[in-house]
Amino acid sequence: MSEIDPMLLQFGGSLIAIFAVAGLTVLLKLGGKPTLTDEAALAHAAGEVEDGFLPTRSSTSRDGKAALARDESGRIMLIKRHGNKFAGRILSPRATCHEEVDGLVVDPHETQFGTVRLSLIDAPYWADAINRL
């Protein structure tokens, strides 16, 4: 019986470890690409961005990657997927937006957040609301 090359043994062990970690991430539901599937998911994401933010009106992009939400005091929050979580900003009067053929482009004027493109049914409502801030 011949001996197994140590490099081959190390390679096999590393491969098994990689598959074990990948299986564990699937089992624990880590990673992935979350989407805003309904108003409850959107409200939850908005609450994580700012504690106590309760949307009274909201619209989710058709792909579920971004949304706009307004609370009873008139503040508007822009939410977008960031990795495997959601990030958001309360829009200031510096925020701008413009309509495109099938959606809306919102620029909160924060370089670290960037512009967000949303495909919305009610884009004219949100364009007017954001440009009035």
PAZA-388378 format. One record per atom (N, C-alpha, C, O): residue number from 1; residue in one letter; atom name; x, y, z. Coordinates in steps of 0.001 Angstrom, whole numbers. Each point is the difference from the previous one (the first is absolute). Example, Ala and Ser with C-alpha at 12.3 -4.5 7.8 and 13.67 -1.06 7.14 Angstrom:
BEGIN
  nr rest atom       X       Y       Z
   1    a    N   13190   -5690    7800
   1    a   CA    -890    1190       0
   1    a    C     900    1200       0
   1    a    O    1036     -19     665
   2    s    N   -1386    1069   -1385
   2    s   CA     820    1190      60
   2    s    C    -770    1090     730
   2    s    O     509    1108     169
***
This chain:
BEGIN
  nr rest atom       X       Y       Z
   1    m    N     838   -1171       0
   1    m   CA    -838    1171       0
   1    m    C     888    1241       0
   1    m    O     894     135     834
   2    s    N   -1152     767   -1779
   2    s   CA     847    1181    -118
   2    s    C    -540    1137     861
   2    s    O   -1192      60     302
   3    e    N    2078     821      77
   3    e   CA    -391    1141     825
   3    e    C    -640    1089    -859
   3    e    O     314     137   -1182
   4    i    N   -1217     636    1792
   4    i   CA    -655    1106    -690
   4    i    C     891    1228     121
   4    i    O     522     305    1073
   5    d    N    -359     385   -2175
   5    d   CA     814    1218     -34
   5    d    C    -587    1009     991
   5    d    O   -1202     261     -50
   6    p    N    2010     314     951
   6    p   CA    -509     960     987
   6    p    C    -700    1208    -623
   6    p    O    -953     527     574
   7    m    N    1414     -91   -1731
   7    m   CA    -651    1138    -657
   7    m    C   -1404    -362    -469
   7    m    O    -912     823      78
   8    l    N     736   -2036    -558
   8    l   CA   -1309    -472    -425
   8    l    C    -929    -124    1200
   8    l    O   -1181     337     -86
   9    l    N    1701    -807    1174
   9    l   CA    -772    -123    1237
   9    l    C    -424    1377     514
   9    l    O   -1137     179     437
  10    q    N    2046     786    -491
  10    q   CA    -314    1367     434
  10    q    C   -1059     611    -923
  10    q    O    -927     657     474
  11    f    N    1056    -868   -1773
  11    f   CA    -982     514    -956
  11    f    C   -1385    -598     283
  11    f    O    -997     722      16
  12    g    N     938   -2002     200
  12    g   CA   -1273    -675     282
  12    g    C    -628     511    1287
  12    g    O   -1209     225      60
  13    g    N    2024     -43     961
  13    g   CA    -511     527    1272
  13    g    C    -532    1419    -146
  13    g    O   -1038     340     568
  14    s    N    1751     490   -1331
  14    s   CA    -454    1376    -234
  14    s    C   -1307      19    -777
  14    s    O    -885     803     295
  15    l    N     757   -1676   -1280
  15    l   CA   -1221     -80    -795
  15    l    C   -1199    -414     857
  15    l    O   -1090     557    -131
  16    i    N    1301   -1522     994
  16    i   CA   -1068    -427     918
  16    i    C    -387    1146     926
  16    i    O   -1188     204     249
  17    a    N    2153     545     265
  17    a   CA    -283    1126     889
  17    a    C    -794    1085    -727
  17    a    O    -919     582     576
  18    i    N    1261    -307   -1823
  18    i   CA    -726    1019    -779
  18    i    C   -1448    -408    -189
  18    i    O    -904     816     182
  19    f    N     675   -2068    -543
  19    f   CA   -1376    -471    -169
  19    f    C    -766      10    1325
  19    f    O   -1203     263      13
  20    a    N    1875    -543    1083
  20    a   CA    -652      24    1312
  20    a    C    -431    1423     369
  20    a    O   -1106     199     502
  21    v    N    1963     783    -745
  21    v   CA    -343    1394     288
  21    v    C   -1132     471    -906
  21    v    O    -914     683     462
  22    a    N     961   -1039   -1745
  22    a   CA   -1074     371    -933
  22    a    C   -1324    -620     436
  22    a    O   -1031     671     -26
  23    g    N    1045   -1919     418
  23    g   CA   -1219    -657     477
  23    g    C    -532     646    1261
  23    g    O   -1212     131     170
  24    l    N    2104     274     714
  24    l   CA    -415     656    1241
  24    l    C    -647    1356    -267
  24    l    O    -971     361     666
  25    t    N    1493     390   -1628
  25    t   CA    -601    1300    -319
  25    t    C   -1404    -181    -583
  25    t    O    -890     804     276
  26    v    N     687   -1835   -1064
  26    v   CA   -1332    -276    -536
  26    v    C    -938    -422    1124
  26    v    O   -1141     457      66
  27    l    N    1618   -1322     811
  27    l   CA    -804    -494    1118
  27    l    C    -422    1135     935
  27    l    O   -1132      19     483
  28    l    N    2043     925    -228
  28    l   CA    -291    1131     886
  28    l    C    -644    1171    -724
  28    l    O    -302    1025     612
  29    k    N      90   -1176   -1919
  29    k   CA    -612    1039    -839
  29    k    C     788    1306      47
  29    k    O    -572    1087      88
  30    l    N    1881   -1214    -148
  30    l   CA     865    1173     -46
  30    l    C     208     397   -1447
  30    l    O    -109    -831    -902
  31    g    N     406    2101     678
  31    g   CA     216     465   -1362
  31    g    C   -1327     155    -717
  31    g    O   -1005     370     605
  32    g    N    1007    -648   -1863
  32    g   CA   -1225     120    -777
  32    g    C    -250    1426    -434
  32    g    O     777     906     302
  33    k    N   -1869    -722   -1013
  33    k   CA    -364    1314    -511
  33    k    C   -1437     287     399
  33    k    O    -932    -417    -688
  34    p    N     746    1124    1788
  34    p   CA   -1363     265     463
  34    p    C    -746     951    -942
  34    p    O     611     811    -695
  35    t    N   -1908    -925     687
  35    t   CA    -837     914    -767
  35    t    C   -1121     507     880
  35    t    O    -384    -634     983
  36    l    N    -122    1772   -1351
  36    l   CA   -1144     583     699
  36    l    C   -1248    -568    -668
  36    l    O    -462     514   -1018
  37    t    N     -70   -1568    1597
  37    t   CA   -1087    -739    -628
  37    t    C   -1381     578     272
  37    t    O    -918    -188    -798
  38    d    N     760     890    1918
  38    d   CA   -1311     549     341
  38    d    C     172    1196     930
  38    d    O    1122     376     340
  39    e    N   -2245     221      70
  39    e   CA      64    1190     853
  39    e    C     585    -305    1375
  39    e    O     642     861     601
  40    a    N    -854   -2065    -102
  40    a   CA     564    -367    1305
  40    a    C    1529     -46     -70
  40    a    O     680     466     915
  41    a    N    -149   -1022   -1986
  41    a   CA    1462     -52    -167
  41    a    C     571    1405    -137
  41    a    O    1061     306     543
  42    l    N   -1779     547   -1277
  42    l   CA     449    1381    -168
  42    l    C     -38     746    1338
  42    l    O     938     727     329
  43    a    N   -2003    -900     434
  43    a   CA    -106     654    1311
  43    a    C    1101    -477     939
  43    a    O     551     782     774
  44    h    N    -238   -2071    -849
  44    h   CA    1077    -550     832
  44    h    C    1351     621    -385
  44    h    O     781     391     867
  45    a    N    -519    -308   -2173
  45    a   CA    1261     602    -468
  45    a    C      85    1464     406
  45    a    O    1056     462     432
  46    a    N   -2165     277    -568
  46    a   CA     -11    1418     391
  46    a    C     237     147    1496
  46    a    O     707     911     430
  47    g    N   -1290   -1797     363
  47    g   CA     204      35    1449
  47    g    C    1429    -304     397
  47    g    O     481     499    1018
  48    e    N     208   -1317   -1815
  48    e   CA    1409    -274     283
  48    e    C     884    1190    -349
  48    e    O    1016     235     653
  49    v    N   -1403     517   -1683
  49    v   CA     768    1180    -384
  49    v    C    -143    1087    1057
  49    v    O     989     573     457
  50    e    N   -2222    -300     -79
  50    e   CA    -257     992    1048
  50    e    C   -1083    -523     926
  50    e    O   -1143    -206    -406
  51    d    N    1520       0    1640
  51    d   CA    -929    -545     984
  51    d    C   -1236     887     119
  51    d    O     109    1211     191
  52    g    N   -1263   -1817    -304
  52    g   CA   -1243     737     147
  52    g    C    -566     558   -1293
  52    g    O   -1073     603      21
  53    f    N    1754    -782   -1149
  53    f   CA    -519     485   -1274
  53    f    C   -1132    -924    -430
  53    f    O     217   -1186    -250
  54    l    N   -1429    1738     164
  54    l   CA   -1176    -775    -391
  54    l    C    -546     537   -1311
  54    l    O    -571    1090     -24
  55    p    N     732   -1823   -1057
  55    p   CA    -482     482   -1301
  55    p    C   -1523      92     -53
  55    p    O    -705    -929     396
  56    t    N     211    2061    -891
  56    t   CA   -1437     142    -253
  56    t    C    -285    -180   -1480
  56    t    O   -1124    -321    -383
  57    r    N    2129     524    -445
  57    r   CA     -88    -276   -1431
  57    r    C    1346    -515    -455
  57    r    O    1041     499     427
  58    s    N   -1060   -1487   -1284
  58    s   CA    1258    -560    -481
  58    s    C    -183    -594   -1380
  58    s    O   -1109    -347    -408
  59    s    N    2216     237    -299
  59    s   CA      39    -642   -1310
  59    s    C    1307    -761    -116
  59    s    O    1075     519     301
  60    t    N   -1191   -1756    -742
  60    t   CA    1169    -847    -185
  60    t    C     293    -139   -1483
  60    t    O    -908    -160    -815
  61    s    N    2176     223     479
  61    s   CA     415    -199   -1383
  61    s    C    -427   -1397    -455
  61    s    O     -61    -933     801
  62    r    N    -228     804   -2067
  62    r   CA    -491   -1279    -529
  62    r    C     945   -1165     276
  62    r    O    -448   -1137     149
  63    d    N    1757    1409     -77
  63    d   CA     957   -1072     253
  63    d    C     197    -282    1488
  63    d    O     707    -942     358
  64    g    N   -1320    1743     512
  64    g   CA     100    -220    1446
  64    g    C    1317     414     619
  64    g    O     256    -304    1165
  65    k    N     591     997   -1927
  65    k   CA    1314     395     508
  65    k    C      14    1370     651
  65    k    O     958     336     697
  66    a    N   -1997     467    -905
  66    a   CA     -20    1357     538
  66    a    C   -1439     428     248
  66    a    O    -941    -598    -522
  67    a    N     787    1648    1333
  67    a   CA   -1344     482     314
  67    a    C      63    1437     493
  67    a    O    1054     509     379
  68    l    N   -2212     119    -399
  68    l   CA    -195    1321     597
  68    l    C   -1117    -118    1003
  68    l    O    -987    -697    -235
  69    a    N    1140    1382    1364
  69    a   CA   -1025     -38    1041
  69    a    C    -152    1392     601
  69    a    O     976     731     168
  70    r    N   -2209    -381     150
  70    r   CA    -298    1300     616
  70    r    C    -694    -266    1327
  70    r    O    -865    -871      96
  71    d    N    1254    1637     938
  71    d   CA    -673    -158    1292
  71    d    C   -1021    1117     188
  71    d    O    -146     864    -865
  72    e    N    -558    -881    1988
  72    e   CA   -1082     970     210
  72    e    C     481    1437     123
  72    e    O    -779     931    -207
  73    s    N    2049    -735     541
  73    s   CA     521    1365      93
  73    s    C     516     518   -1349
  73    s    O     469    1134     -88
  74    g    N    -553   -1963    -964
  74    g   CA     400     445   -1331
  74    g    C    1428    -332    -382
  74    g    O     433     309   -1110
  75    r    N     303    -933    2016
  75    r   CA    1373    -382    -344
  75    r    C     -34   -1140   -1014
  75    r    O    -861    -877      58
  76    i    N    1806     907    -980
  76    i   CA      81   -1041   -1018
  76    i    C    1316    -742     174
  76    i    O    1070     604      86
  77    m    N   -1174   -1935     -35
  77    m   CA    1181    -851     132
  77    m    C     226    -758   -1300
  77    m    O    -929    -558    -583
  78    l    N    2171     551     145
  78    l   CA     426    -782   -1150
  78    l    C     717   -1234     536
  78    l    O     929     119     798
  79    i    N   -1353   -1293   -1229
  79    i   CA     576   -1259     475
  79    i    C     540    -755   -1207
  79    i    O    -642     -52   -1049
  80    k    N    1829    -533    1205
  80    k   CA     564    -817   -1064
  80    k    C     733   -1187     603
  80    k    O     439      34    1149
  81    r    N    -318   -1093   -1961
  81    r   CA     746   -1172     457
  81    r    C    1474     342       3
  81    r    O     522     600    -939
  82    h    N     134    -992    2010
  82    h   CA    1433     223     150
  82    h    C     596   -1308     498
  82    h    O     -53    -298    1193
  83    g    N     618    -479   -2105
  83    g   CA     490   -1328     371
  83    g    C   -1177    -912     278
  83    g    O    -875    -165    -850
  84    n    N     847    -432    2042
  84    n   CA   -1120    -865     343
  84    n    C    -914     648    1045
  84    n    O    -715    -690     728
  85    k    N     748    2007    -667
  85    k   CA    -866     762     892
  85    k    C    -557    1197    -770
  85    k    O     257     158   -1193
  86    f    N   -1015     673    1884
  86    f   CA    -512    1215    -611
  86    f    C     563    1201     721
  86    f    O     161      -3    1220
  87    a    N     137    1034   -1995
  87    a   CA     470    1277     542
  87    a    C    -999    1061    -430
  87    a    O    -697    -166   -1001
  88    g    N     628    1232    1738
  88    g   CA    -939    1049    -354
  88    g    C     435    1356     499
  88    g    O     880     119     852
  89    r    N   -1511     897   -1396
  89    r   CA     255    1385     395
  89    r    C   -1311     753      11
  89    r    O    -859    -205    -858
  90    i    N     714    1078    1839
  90    i   CA   -1088     970     -12
  90    i    C     466    1095    -958
  90    i    O    1078     569     173
  91    l    N   -1884    -283   -1167
  91    l   CA     401     983   -1002
  91    l    C     -89    1427     545
  91    l    O    -949     358     698
  92    s    N    1937     428   -1026
  92    s   CA      42    1400     412
  92    s    C    -468     863   -1171
  92    s    O    -215    -516   -1097
  93    p    N      58    1810    1313
  93    p   CA    -373     890   -1111
  93    p    C    1021      17   -1138
  93    p    O    -319     442   -1104
  94    r    N    1524    -910    1354
  94    r   CA    1014     -64   -1064
  94    r    C    -256   -1140    -978
  94    r    O     555      -7   -1099
  95    a    N   -1381    -946    1480
  95    a   CA    -271   -1156    -855
  95    a    C    -712     444   -1279
  95    a    O    -820     918       6
  96    t    N    1156   -1589   -1085
  96    t   CA    -647     280   -1284
  96    t    C    -410   -1316    -635
  96    t    O     502   -1067     354
  97    c    N   -1418    1165   -1292
  97    c   CA    -366   -1186    -759
  97    c    C    -539     421   -1351
  97    c    O    -423    1139    -195
  98    h    N     446   -2068    -719
  98    h   CA    -598     239   -1309
  98    h    C    -595   -1306    -509
  98    h    O     475   -1093     309
  99    e    N   -1525    1246   -1095
  99    e   CA    -681   -1155    -561
  99    e    C     707    -446   -1269
  99    e    O     539     807    -757
 100    e    N    -558   -2096     552
 100    e   CA     464    -591   -1242
 100    e    C   -1156    -798    -577
 100    e    O   -1071     -64     603
 101    v    N    1270    -531   -1739
 101    v   CA   -1073    -699    -697
 101    v    C    -709   -1013     898
 101    v    O   -1230     -36      39
 102    d    N    1980    -772     669
 102    d   CA    -622   -1041     819
 102    d    C     342     113    1480
 102    d    O      44   -1009     704
 103    g    N     198    2222    -230
 103    g   CA     301     109    1409
 103    g    C     451    1366     446
 103    g    O    -324    1023    -602
 104    l    N    1080   -1041    1674
 104    l   CA     401    1214     690
 104    l    C    1449    -157     438
 104    l    O     402   -1077     441
 105    v    N     382    2137    -558
 105    v   CA    1377       9     490
 105    v    C      59    1019    1128
 105    v    O    -286    1181    -197
 106    v    N     663   -1656    1388
 106    v   CA      47     855    1190
 106    v    C    1455     182     417
 106    v    O     749    -966     139
 107    d    N    -371    2212      54
 107    d   CA    1343     334     456
 107    d    C    -117     706    1347
 107    d    O    -411    1159      55
 108    p    N     771   -1848    1038
 108    p   CA     -97     630    1323
 108    p    C    1123    1001     265
 108    p    O      25     636    1054
 109    h    N     893    -493   -1993
 109    h   CA    1168     876     127
 109    h    C     864    -395    1188
 109    h    O     461     843     769
 110    e    N    -255   -2150    -643
 110    e   CA     940    -559     968
 110    e    C     918    -914    -787
 110    e    O    -437   -1025    -524
 111    t    N    1700    1388     439
 111    t   CA     923    -756    -842
 111    t    C     131   -1455     439
 111    t    O     177    -879    -844
 112    q    N    -261     609    2130
 112    q   CA     148   -1376     467
 112    q    C   -1245    -841    -277
 112    q    O      92   -1226     -38
 113    f    N   -1239    1847    -152
 113    f   CA   -1226    -748    -260
 113    f    C    -246    -171   -1494
 113    f    O    -436   -1065    -437
 114    g    N     706    2077    -329
 114    g   CA    -152     -75   -1447
 114    g    C   -1429     173    -482
 114    g    O    -935      79     796
 115    t    N     782     -22   -2103
 115    t   CA   -1324     132    -585
 115    t    C    -664   -1369     -81
 115    t    O     667   -1034     -38
 116    v    N   -1994    1052      12
 116    v   CA    -766   -1239     -34
 116    v    C   -1033      98   -1112
 116    v    O    -704    1002    -126
 117    r    N     623   -2053    -674
 117    r   CA    -992     -66   -1075
 117    r    C   -1107    -952     430
 117    r    O     253   -1152     356
 118    l    N   -1483    1653    -395
 118    l   CA   -1155    -807     396
 118    l    C    -985     -85   -1154
 118    l    O    -280    1000    -660
 119    s    N    -234   -2173     423
 119    s   CA   -1045    -196    -992
 119    s    C   -1323     -41     762
 119    s    O    -368   -1024     575
 120    l    N    -342    2158    -580
 120    l   CA   -1216     154     815
 120    l    C   -1223     255    -861
 120    l    O      90     601   -1070
 121    i    N   -1220   -1062    1547
 121    i   CA   -1267     275    -667
 121    i    C    -380    1465     191
 121    i    O    -478     655    -926
 122    d    N     695    -150    2139
 122    d   CA    -410    1371     325
 122    d    C    1183     972      51
 122    d    O      85     830     905
 123    a    N     816    -933   -1869
 123    a   CA    1190     860     -58
 123    a    C    -334    1489      -2
 123    a    O     708     763     658
 124    p    N   -1760    -298   -1373
 124    p   CA    -290    1445      25
 124    p    C    -312     531    1399
 124    p    O     403    1112     342
 125    y    N   -1113   -1891     466
 125    y   CA    -301     419    1373
 125    y    C    1294     216     781
 125    y    O     176    1028     654
 126    w    N     733   -2013    -729
 126    w   CA    1229      89     772
 126    w    C     929    1085    -530
 126    w    O     674     662     788
 127    a    N    -621    -464   -2089
 127    a   CA     824    1067    -572
 127    a    C    -466    1352     526
 127    a    O     814     838     388
 128    d    N   -2110    -636    -379
 128    d   CA    -548    1259     505
 128    d    C     283     158    1494
 128    d    O     404    1074     444
 129    a    N    -612   -2136     329
 129    a   CA     207      69    1450
 129    a    C    1458     285     342
 129    a    O     284     811     881
 130    i    N     635   -1469   -1568
 130    i   CA    1433     193     295
 130    i    C     457    1388    -439
 130    i    O     745     661     725
 131    n    N   -1169    -224   -1870
 131    n   CA     424    1318    -473
 131    n    C    -626    1139     790
 131    n    O     455    1138    -111
 132    r    N   -1488   -1409     908
 132    r   CA    -590    1021     871
 132    r    C     652      94    1378
 132    r    O    -306     909     771
 133    l    N    1197   -1837    -462
 133    l   CA     644       6    1340
 133    l    C     717    1305     247
 133    l    O     594     187    1062
***
